[in-house]
């Protein structure tokens, strides 16, 4: 929202929740700078089969920033992506320990809110996201304060940024991880090691 509201970026925002879409439209309509030309807000259910088609459908070709935050099959969508944005921000599951490269199995109907598993069971680990995006030609350059949003840039532009090899976790995250991971570690996970190629 900051880039759209304060820096005039064009954007296409995808969501499938009518409530979220309504709130989003109301938000941008309230702001003077975006009320006349709000971002495109598209109601779409994104899968590995349609992610690239949906980008074309809304004339998204040269992507500066792609943010994937589904709390679900994020890894698989990144894996299916054929375009190469300059920057990718992906949300990961902070409850998975360092060095454990796993993701939830692919299920196009995955919804952590309605499933029969704990809410903490979703997405992929930091190691899995890093392995995948390094294989796709990206470098991890930053993360947010809680570590759940990772920022990658294309390798050819990475020289302008310091490389991030490890995530600095807040103590509160580590303390909760010690309680959460034992509850979810034996649920179905798919390994996503460095040898796996996109």
Secondary structure, DSSP 8 states (H G I E B T S, - for coil): -HHHHHH----EEEE--HHHHHHHHHHHHHSHHHHSS--EEEE----TTTHHHHHHHTT--S-SEEEE--SSSHHHHHHH--S--SEEEEE--TTS-TT--EE----TT--TTTSSS-TT--SB-HHHHHHHHHHTTEEEEEE-TTS-EEEEEEGGGGGGS----S----HHHHHHHHHHHHHHTTS--EE--TT---
